[in-house]
Amino acid sequence: FISKIWTENPRTGEAGGIYLFEDEASALTYATMHEQRVLAMGASAVQYRVFDVNEPLSRITRGIS
């Protein structure tokens, strides 16, 4: 786990985040653990998607160095 940007939509009651991990295996391990934890806290659904970082474009917008 490298970093997280927290997201929330109070109108719909949805919350989440954009997470950055070192590799896909770490992301999937975290997603599985986090899904179980959030469902146990009473969430009705959990969604996650895994994307690769587009490094050239992210450098342009200073998303990564």
PDB file of N, CA, C and O in Angstrom:
ATOM      1  N   PHE A   1       0.846  -1.172   0.000  1.00  0.00           N
ATOM      2  CA  PHE A   1       0.000   0.000   0.000  1.00  0.00           C
ATOM      3  C   PHE A   1       0.892   1.235   0.000  1.00  0.00           C
ATOM      4  O   PHE A   1       1.741   1.399   0.876  1.00  0.00           O
ATOM      5  N   ILE A   2       0.693   2.100  -0.987  1.00  0.00           N
ATOM      6  CA  ILE A   2       1.499   3.316  -1.099  1.00  0.00           C
ATOM      7  C   ILE A   2       0.698   4.533  -0.660  1.00  0.00           C
ATOM      8  O   ILE A   2       1.174   5.327   0.152  1.00  0.00           O
ATOM      9  N   SER A   3      -0.511   4.689  -1.187  1.00  0.00           N
ATOM     10  CA  SER A   3      -1.316   5.850  -0.818  1.00  0.00           C
ATOM     11  C   SER A   3      -2.781   5.610  -1.151  1.00  0.00           C
ATOM     12  O   SER A   3      -3.138   4.665  -1.855  1.00  0.00           O
ATOM     13  N   LYS A   4      -3.637   6.520  -0.607  1.00  0.00           N
ATOM     14  CA  LYS A   4      -5.080   6.449  -0.867  1.00  0.00           C
ATOM     15  C   LYS A   4      -5.618   7.858  -0.998  1.00  0.00           C
ATOM     16  O   LYS A   4      -5.237   8.751  -0.241  1.00  0.00           O
ATOM     17  N   ILE A   5      -6.506   8.055  -1.964  1.00  0.00           N
ATOM     18  CA  ILE A   5      -7.305   9.268  -2.080  1.00  0.00           C
ATOM     19  C   ILE A   5      -8.715   8.865  -1.657  1.00  0.00           C
ATOM     20  O   ILE A   5      -9.318   7.977  -2.260  1.00  0.00           O
ATOM     21  N   TRP A   6      -9.242   9.522  -0.616  1.00  0.00           N
ATOM     22  CA  TRP A   6     -10.566   9.204  -0.096  1.00  0.00           C
ATOM     23  C   TRP A   6     -11.640   9.860  -0.958  1.00  0.00           C
ATOM     24  O   TRP A   6     -11.492  11.010  -1.373  1.00  0.00           O
ATOM     25  N   THR A   7     -12.718   9.128  -1.226  1.00  0.00           N
ATOM     26  CA  THR A   7     -13.829   9.668  -2.010  1.00  0.00           C
ATOM     27  C   THR A   7     -15.126   9.479  -1.233  1.00  0.00           C
ATOM     28  O   THR A   7     -15.258   8.550  -0.437  1.00  0.00           O
ATOM     29  N   GLU A   8     -16.087  10.381  -1.476  1.00  0.00           N
ATOM     30  CA  GLU A   8     -17.365  10.264  -0.788  1.00  0.00           C
ATOM     31  C   GLU A   8     -18.430  11.042  -1.556  1.00  0.00           C
ATOM     32  O   GLU A   8     -18.172  12.120  -2.090  1.00  0.00           O
ATOM     33  N   ASN A   9     -19.629  10.470  -1.598  1.00  0.00           N
ATOM     34  CA  ASN A   9     -20.784  11.153  -2.155  1.00  0.00           C
ATOM     35  C   ASN A   9     -21.879  11.122  -1.094  1.00  0.00           C
ATOM     36  O   ASN A   9     -22.614  10.138  -0.997  1.00  0.00           O
ATOM     37  N   PRO A  10     -22.000  12.193  -0.293  1.00  0.00           N
ATOM     38  CA  PRO A  10     -22.995  12.202   0.779  1.00  0.00           C
ATOM     39  C   PRO A  10     -24.436  12.075   0.284  1.00  0.00           C
ATOM     40  O   PRO A  10     -25.293  11.568   1.008  1.00  0.00           O
ATOM     41  N   ARG A  11     -24.709  12.523  -0.921  1.00  0.00           N
ATOM     42  CA  ARG A  11     -26.073  12.441  -1.456  1.00  0.00           C
ATOM     43  C   ARG A  11     -26.518  11.002  -1.667  1.00  0.00           C
ATOM     44  O   ARG A  11     -27.687  10.677  -1.461  1.00  0.00           O
ATOM     45  N   THR A  12     -25.594  10.139  -2.077  1.00  0.00           N
ATOM     46  CA  THR A  12     -25.951   8.747  -2.342  1.00  0.00           C
ATOM     47  C   THR A  12     -25.524   7.794  -1.233  1.00  0.00           C
ATOM     48  O   THR A  12     -25.887   6.618  -1.247  1.00  0.00           O
ATOM     49  N   GLY A  13     -24.748   8.301  -0.266  1.00  0.00           N
ATOM     50  CA  GLY A  13     -24.264   7.443   0.811  1.00  0.00           C
ATOM     51  C   GLY A  13     -23.131   6.529   0.396  1.00  0.00           C
ATOM     52  O   GLY A  13     -22.858   5.530   1.060  1.00  0.00           O
ATOM     53  N   GLU A  14     -22.472   6.866  -0.697  1.00  0.00           N
ATOM     54  CA  GLU A  14     -21.363   6.040  -1.177  1.00  0.00           C
ATOM     55  C   GLU A  14     -20.033   6.659  -0.755  1.00  0.00           C
ATOM     56  O   GLU A  14     -19.885   7.879  -0.676  1.00  0.00           O
ATOM     57  N   ALA A  15     -19.080   5.784  -0.489  1.00  0.00           N
ATOM     58  CA  ALA A  15     -17.737   6.237  -0.144  1.00  0.00           C
ATOM     59  C   ALA A  15     -16.736   5.224  -0.681  1.00  0.00           C
ATOM     60  O   ALA A  15     -17.084   4.077  -0.961  1.00  0.00           O
ATOM     61  N   GLY A  16     -15.508   5.656  -0.820  1.00  0.00           N
ATOM     62  CA  GLY A  16     -14.488   4.738  -1.312  1.00  0.00           C
ATOM     63  C   GLY A  16     -13.158   5.426  -1.401  1.00  0.00           C
ATOM     64  O   GLY A  16     -12.869   6.367  -0.662  1.00  0.00           O
ATOM     65  N   GLY A  17     -12.360   4.947  -2.311  1.00  0.00           N
ATOM     66  CA  GLY A  17     -11.047   5.538  -2.462  1.00  0.00           C
ATOM     67  C   GLY A  17     -10.344   5.040  -3.701  1.00  0.00           C
ATOM     68  O   GLY A  17     -10.730   4.048  -4.319  1.00  0.00           O
ATOM     69  N   ILE A  18      -9.305   5.761  -4.035  1.00  0.00           N
ATOM     70  CA  ILE A  18      -8.396   5.362  -5.107  1.00  0.00           C
ATOM     71  C   ILE A  18      -7.091   4.997  -4.422  1.00  0.00           C
ATOM     72  O   ILE A  18      -6.444   5.845  -3.807  1.00  0.00           O
ATOM     73  N   TYR A  19      -6.714   3.753  -4.530  1.00  0.00           N
ATOM     74  CA  TYR A  19      -5.552   3.226  -3.825  1.00  0.00           C
ATOM     75  C   TYR A  19      -4.412   3.005  -4.808  1.00  0.00           C
ATOM     76  O   TYR A  19      -4.635   2.654  -5.967  1.00  0.00           O
ATOM     77  N   LEU A  20      -3.208   3.211  -4.340  1.00  0.00           N
ATOM     78  CA  LEU A  20      -2.019   2.931  -5.148  1.00  0.00           C
ATOM     79  C   LEU A  20      -1.191   1.874  -4.430  1.00  0.00           C
ATOM     80  O   LEU A  20      -0.834   2.031  -3.262  1.00  0.00           O
ATOM     81  N   PHE A  21      -0.893   0.799  -5.145  1.00  0.00           N
ATOM     82  CA  PHE A  21      -0.104  -0.308  -4.600  1.00  0.00           C
ATOM     83  C   PHE A  21       1.137  -0.513  -5.456  1.00  0.00           C
ATOM     84  O   PHE A  21       1.204  -0.071  -6.603  1.00  0.00           O
ATOM     85  N   GLU A  22       2.098  -1.180  -4.882  1.00  0.00           N
ATOM     86  CA  GLU A  22       3.347  -1.474  -5.581  1.00  0.00           C
ATOM     87  C   GLU A  22       3.123  -2.463  -6.726  1.00  0.00           C
ATOM     88  O   GLU A  22       3.776  -2.379  -7.765  1.00  0.00           O
ATOM     89  N   ASP A  23       2.184  -3.410  -6.524  1.00  0.00           N
ATOM     90  CA  ASP A  23       1.950  -4.426  -7.552  1.00  0.00           C
ATOM     91  C   ASP A  23       0.519  -4.953  -7.452  1.00  0.00           C
ATOM     92  O   ASP A  23      -0.179  -4.699  -6.470  1.00  0.00           O
ATOM     93  N   GLU A  24       0.099  -5.676  -8.461  1.00  0.00           N
ATOM     94  CA  GLU A  24      -1.272  -6.182  -8.528  1.00  0.00           C
ATOM     95  C   GLU A  24      -1.564  -7.188  -7.426  1.00  0.00           C
ATOM     96  O   GLU A  24      -2.663  -7.193  -6.873  1.00  0.00           O
ATOM     97  N   ALA A  25      -0.603  -8.036  -7.101  1.00  0.00           N
ATOM     98  CA  ALA A  25      -0.829  -9.028  -6.045  1.00  0.00           C
ATOM     99  C   ALA A  25      -1.152  -8.348  -4.718  1.00  0.00           C
ATOM    100  O   ALA A  25      -2.046  -8.793  -3.999  1.00  0.00           O
ATOM    101  N   SER A  26      -0.442  -7.285  -4.388  1.00  0.00           N
ATOM    102  CA  SER A  26      -0.707  -6.540  -3.152  1.00  0.00           C
ATOM    103  C   SER A  26      -2.089  -5.908  -3.194  1.00  0.00           C
ATOM    104  O   SER A  26      -2.797  -5.906  -2.187  1.00  0.00           O
ATOM    105  N   ALA A  27      -2.480  -5.376  -4.339  1.00  0.00           N
ATOM    106  CA  ALA A  27      -3.793  -4.754  -4.485  1.00  0.00           C
ATOM    107  C   ALA A  27      -4.903  -5.777  -4.285  1.00  0.00           C
ATOM    108  O   ALA A  27      -5.882  -5.497  -3.592  1.00  0.00           O
ATOM    109  N   LEU A  28      -4.767  -6.940  -4.872  1.00  0.00           N
ATOM    110  CA  LEU A  28      -5.801  -7.964  -4.750  1.00  0.00           C
ATOM    111  C   LEU A  28      -5.895  -8.519  -3.337  1.00  0.00           C
ATOM    112  O   LEU A  28      -6.992  -8.795  -2.852  1.00  0.00           O
ATOM    113  N   THR A  29      -4.756  -8.684  -2.670  1.00  0.00           N
ATOM    114  CA  THR A  29      -4.759  -9.140  -1.280  1.00  0.00           C
ATOM    115  C   THR A  29      -5.477  -8.135  -0.397  1.00  0.00           C
ATOM    116  O   THR A  29      -6.301  -8.510   0.437  1.00  0.00           O
ATOM    117  N   TYR A  30      -5.168  -6.863  -0.578  1.00  0.00           N
ATOM    118  CA  TYR A  30      -5.817  -5.812   0.207  1.00  0.00           C
ATOM    119  C   TYR A  30      -7.313  -5.750  -0.105  1.00  0.00           C
ATOM    120  O   TYR A  30      -8.125  -5.634   0.813  1.00  0.00           O
ATOM    121  N   ALA A  31      -7.685  -5.823  -1.365  1.00  0.00           N
ATOM    122  CA  ALA A  31      -9.091  -5.737  -1.756  1.00  0.00           C
ATOM    123  C   ALA A  31      -9.913  -6.841  -1.100  1.00  0.00           C
ATOM    124  O   ALA A  31     -11.018  -6.581  -0.622  1.00  0.00           O
ATOM    125  N   THR A  32      -9.402  -8.048  -1.068  1.00  0.00           N
ATOM    126  CA  THR A  32     -10.108  -9.169  -0.449  1.00  0.00           C
ATOM    127  C   THR A  32     -10.290  -8.936   1.046  1.00  0.00           C
ATOM    128  O   THR A  32     -11.379  -9.150   1.580  1.00  0.00           O
ATOM    129  N   MET A  33      -9.230  -8.498   1.724  1.00  0.00           N
ATOM    130  CA  MET A  33      -9.294  -8.236   3.153  1.00  0.00           C
ATOM    131  C   MET A  33     -10.269  -7.089   3.443  1.00  0.00           C
ATOM    132  O   MET A  33     -11.100  -7.185   4.346  1.00  0.00           O
ATOM    133  N   HIS A  34     -10.160  -6.020   2.677  1.00  0.00           N
ATOM    134  CA  HIS A  34     -10.986  -4.834   2.900  1.00  0.00           C
ATOM    135  C   HIS A  34     -12.461  -5.125   2.621  1.00  0.00           C
ATOM    136  O   HIS A  34     -13.335  -4.653   3.347  1.00  0.00           O
ATOM    137  N   GLU A  35     -12.736  -5.893   1.582  1.00  0.00           N
ATOM    138  CA  GLU A  35     -14.121  -6.255   1.262  1.00  0.00           C
ATOM    139  C   GLU A  35     -14.763  -6.998   2.429  1.00  0.00           C
ATOM    140  O   GLU A  35     -15.889  -6.684   2.815  1.00  0.00           O
ATOM    141  N   GLN A  36     -14.068  -7.968   2.988  1.00  0.00           N
ATOM    142  CA  GLN A  36     -14.606  -8.729   4.115  1.00  0.00           C
ATOM    143  C   GLN A  36     -14.847  -7.825   5.323  1.00  0.00           C
ATOM    144  O   GLN A  36     -15.864  -7.954   6.004  1.00  0.00           O
ATOM    145  N   ARG A  37     -13.914  -6.910   5.587  1.00  0.00           N
ATOM    146  CA  ARG A  37     -14.030  -6.015   6.735  1.00  0.00           C
ATOM    147  C   ARG A  37     -15.218  -5.066   6.570  1.00  0.00           C
ATOM    148  O   ARG A  37     -15.983  -4.870   7.514  1.00  0.00           O
ATOM    149  N   VAL A  38     -15.382  -4.476   5.382  1.00  0.00           N
ATOM    150  CA  VAL A  38     -16.457  -3.507   5.160  1.00  0.00           C
ATOM    151  C   VAL A  38     -17.824  -4.190   5.181  1.00  0.00           C
ATOM    152  O   VAL A  38     -18.781  -3.633   5.720  1.00  0.00           O
ATOM    153  N   LEU A  39     -17.927  -5.370   4.611  1.00  0.00           N
ATOM    154  CA  LEU A  39     -19.196  -6.106   4.666  1.00  0.00           C
ATOM    155  C   LEU A  39     -19.546  -6.455   6.107  1.00  0.00           C
ATOM    156  O   LEU A  39     -20.715  -6.393   6.490  1.00  0.00           O
ATOM    157  N   ALA A  40     -18.551  -6.822   6.911  1.00  0.00           N
ATOM    158  CA  ALA A  40     -18.791  -7.152   8.318  1.00  0.00           C
ATOM    159  C   ALA A  40     -19.257  -5.927   9.105  1.00  0.00           C
ATOM    160  O   ALA A  40     -19.943  -6.066  10.118  1.00  0.00           O
ATOM    161  N   MET A  41     -18.891  -4.734   8.646  1.00  0.00           N
ATOM    162  CA  MET A  41     -19.310  -3.491   9.305  1.00  0.00           C
ATOM    163  C   MET A  41     -20.714  -3.075   8.877  1.00  0.00           C
ATOM    164  O   MET A  41     -21.246  -2.094   9.398  1.00  0.00           O
ATOM    165  N   GLY A  42     -21.329  -3.803   7.935  1.00  0.00           N
ATOM    166  CA  GLY A  42     -22.704  -3.526   7.557  1.00  0.00           C
ATOM    167  C   GLY A  42     -22.915  -2.961   6.166  1.00  0.00           C
ATOM    168  O   GLY A  42     -24.051  -2.657   5.801  1.00  0.00           O
ATOM    169  N   ALA A  43     -21.865  -2.811   5.378  1.00  0.00           N
ATOM    170  CA  ALA A  43     -22.047  -2.340   4.007  1.00  0.00           C
ATOM    171  C   ALA A  43     -22.866  -3.369   3.232  1.00  0.00           C
ATOM    172  O   ALA A  43     -22.768  -4.571   3.479  1.00  0.00           O
ATOM    173  N   SER A  44     -23.673  -2.882   2.291  1.00  0.00           N
ATOM    174  CA  SER A  44     -24.508  -3.806   1.527  1.00  0.00           C
ATOM    175  C   SER A  44     -23.813  -4.328   0.272  1.00  0.00           C
ATOM    176  O   SER A  44     -24.204  -5.361  -0.273  1.00  0.00           O
ATOM    177  N   ALA A  45     -22.793  -3.622  -0.182  1.00  0.00           N
ATOM    178  CA  ALA A  45     -22.073  -4.056  -1.382  1.00  0.00           C
ATOM    179  C   ALA A  45     -20.699  -3.403  -1.412  1.00  0.00           C
ATOM    180  O   ALA A  45     -20.509  -2.287  -0.930  1.00  0.00           O
ATOM    181  N   VAL A  46     -19.765  -4.114  -1.980  1.00  0.00           N
ATOM    182  CA  VAL A  46     -18.402  -3.594  -2.154  1.00  0.00           C
ATOM    183  C   VAL A  46     -18.002  -3.853  -3.593  1.00  0.00           C
ATOM    184  O   VAL A  46     -18.188  -4.954  -4.110  1.00  0.00           O
ATOM    185  N   GLN A  47     -17.458  -2.845  -4.229  1.00  0.00           N
ATOM    186  CA  GLN A  47     -16.972  -2.995  -5.605  1.00  0.00           C
ATOM    187  C   GLN A  47     -15.515  -2.568  -5.649  1.00  0.00           C
ATOM    188  O   GLN A  47     -15.115  -1.620  -4.974  1.00  0.00           O
ATOM    189  N   TYR A  48     -14.737  -3.263  -6.437  1.00  0.00           N
ATOM    190  CA  TYR A  48     -13.375  -2.804  -6.687  1.00  0.00           C
ATOM    191  C   TYR A  48     -12.962  -3.181  -8.095  1.00  0.00           C
ATOM    192  O   TYR A  48     -13.455  -4.145  -8.680  1.00  0.00           O
ATOM    193  N   ARG A  49     -12.054  -2.400  -8.612  1.00  0.00           N
ATOM    194  CA  ARG A  49     -11.489  -2.640  -9.939  1.00  0.00           C
ATOM    195  C   ARG A  49      -9.994  -2.403  -9.841  1.00  0.00           C
ATOM    196  O   ARG A  49      -9.537  -1.572  -9.057  1.00  0.00           O
ATOM    197  N   VAL A  50      -9.243  -3.129 -10.633  1.00  0.00           N
ATOM    198  CA  VAL A  50      -7.790  -2.976 -10.644  1.00  0.00           C
ATOM    199  C   VAL A  50      -7.378  -2.407 -11.997  1.00  0.00           C
ATOM    200  O   VAL A  50      -7.757  -2.930 -13.046  1.00  0.00           O
ATOM    201  N   PHE A  51      -6.603  -1.339 -11.960  1.00  0.00           N
ATOM    202  CA  PHE A  51      -6.094  -0.691 -13.167  1.00  0.00           C
ATOM    203  C   PHE A  51      -4.586  -0.578 -13.076  1.00  0.00           C
ATOM    204  O   PHE A  51      -4.022  -0.535 -11.983  1.00  0.00           O
ATOM    205  N   ASP A  52      -3.941  -0.529 -14.219  1.00  0.00           N
ATOM    206  CA  ASP A  52      -2.523  -0.187 -14.280  1.00  0.00           C
ATOM    207  C   ASP A  52      -2.396   1.330 -14.313  1.00  0.00           C
ATOM    208  O   ASP A  52      -3.287   2.027 -14.798  1.00  0.00           O
ATOM    209  N   VAL A  53      -1.283   1.831 -13.794  1.00  0.00           N
ATOM    210  CA  VAL A  53      -1.002   3.263 -13.871  1.00  0.00           C
ATOM    211  C   VAL A  53      -0.475   3.577 -15.268  1.00  0.00           C
ATOM    212  O   VAL A  53       0.421   2.895 -15.765  1.00  0.00           O
ATOM    213  N   ASN A  54      -1.025   4.598 -15.891  1.00  0.00           N
ATOM    214  CA  ASN A  54      -0.499   5.090 -17.161  1.00  0.00           C
ATOM    215  C   ASN A  54       0.618   6.070 -16.791  1.00  0.00           C
ATOM    216  O   ASN A  54       0.371   7.256 -16.570  1.00  0.00           O
ATOM    217  N   GLU A  55       1.839   5.558 -16.728  1.00  0.00           N
ATOM    218  CA  GLU A  55       2.958   6.358 -16.230  1.00  0.00           C
ATOM    219  C   GLU A  55       3.268   7.589 -17.068  1.00  0.00           C
ATOM    220  O   GLU A  55       3.477   8.653 -16.485  1.00  0.00           O
ATOM    221  N   PRO A  56       3.313   7.520 -18.406  1.00  0.00           N
ATOM    222  CA  PRO A  56       3.616   8.734 -19.174  1.00  0.00           C
ATOM    223  C   PRO A  56       2.609   9.865 -18.916  1.00  0.00           C
ATOM    224  O   PRO A  56       3.006  11.014 -18.718  1.00  0.00           O
ATOM    225  N   LEU A  57       1.327   9.547 -18.918  1.00  0.00           N
ATOM    226  CA  LEU A  57       0.328  10.587 -18.681  1.00  0.00           C
ATOM    227  C   LEU A  57       0.341  11.068 -17.235  1.00  0.00           C
ATOM    228  O   LEU A  57       0.134  12.253 -16.977  1.00  0.00           O
ATOM    229  N   SER A  58       0.584  10.157 -16.285  1.00  0.00           N
ATOM    230  CA  SER A  58       0.643  10.542 -14.884  1.00  0.00           C
ATOM    231  C   SER A  58       1.826  11.467 -14.582  1.00  0.00           C
ATOM    232  O   SER A  58       1.733  12.331 -13.710  1.00  0.00           O
ATOM    233  N   ARG A  59       2.914  11.289 -15.288  1.00  0.00           N
ATOM    234  CA  ARG A  59       4.052  12.194 -15.112  1.00  0.00           C
ATOM    235  C   ARG A  59       3.707  13.606 -15.603  1.00  0.00           C
ATOM    236  O   ARG A  59       4.124  14.590 -14.993  1.00  0.00           O
ATOM    237  N   ILE A  60       2.961  13.708 -16.681  1.00  0.00           N
ATOM    238  CA  ILE A  60       2.569  15.017 -17.219  1.00  0.00           C
ATOM    239  C   ILE A  60       1.775  15.800 -16.185  1.00  0.00           C
ATOM    240  O   ILE A  60       1.964  17.007 -16.036  1.00  0.00           O
ATOM    241  N   THR A  61       0.891  15.119 -15.473  1.00  0.00           N
ATOM    242  CA  THR A  61       0.035  15.802 -14.500  1.00  0.00           C
ATOM    243  C   THR A  61       0.573  15.700 -13.071  1.00  0.00           C
ATOM    244  O   THR A  61      -0.144  15.985 -12.112  1.00  0.00           O
ATOM    245  N   ARG A  62       1.830  15.296 -12.936  1.00  0.00           N
ATOM    246  CA  ARG A  62       2.523  15.169 -11.657  1.00  0.00           C
ATOM    247  C   ARG A  62       1.868  14.174 -10.699  1.00  0.00           C
ATOM    248  O   ARG A  62       1.974  14.317  -9.481  1.00  0.00           O
ATOM    249  N   GLY A  63       1.195  13.172 -11.252  1.00  0.00           N
ATOM    250  CA  GLY A  63       0.611  12.120 -10.436  1.00  0.00           C
ATOM    251  C   GLY A  63       1.673  11.172  -9.885  1.00  0.00           C
ATOM    252  O   GLY A  63       1.489  10.577  -8.823  1.00  0.00           O
ATOM    253  N   ILE A  64       2.761  11.035 -10.593  1.00  0.00           N
ATOM    254  CA  ILE A  64       3.922  10.267 -10.145  1.00  0.00           C
ATOM    255  C   ILE A  64       5.170  11.018 -10.596  1.00  0.00           C
ATOM    256  O   ILE A  64       5.123  11.855 -11.498  1.00  0.00           O
ATOM    257  N   SER A  65       6.282  10.699  -9.946  1.00  0.00           N
ATOM    258  CA  SER A  65       7.529  11.372 -10.356  1.00  0.00           C
ATOM    259  C   SER A  65       8.466  10.431 -11.077  1.00  0.00           C
ATOM    260  O   SER A  65       9.554  10.836 -11.486  1.00  0.00           O
TER     261      SER A  65
END
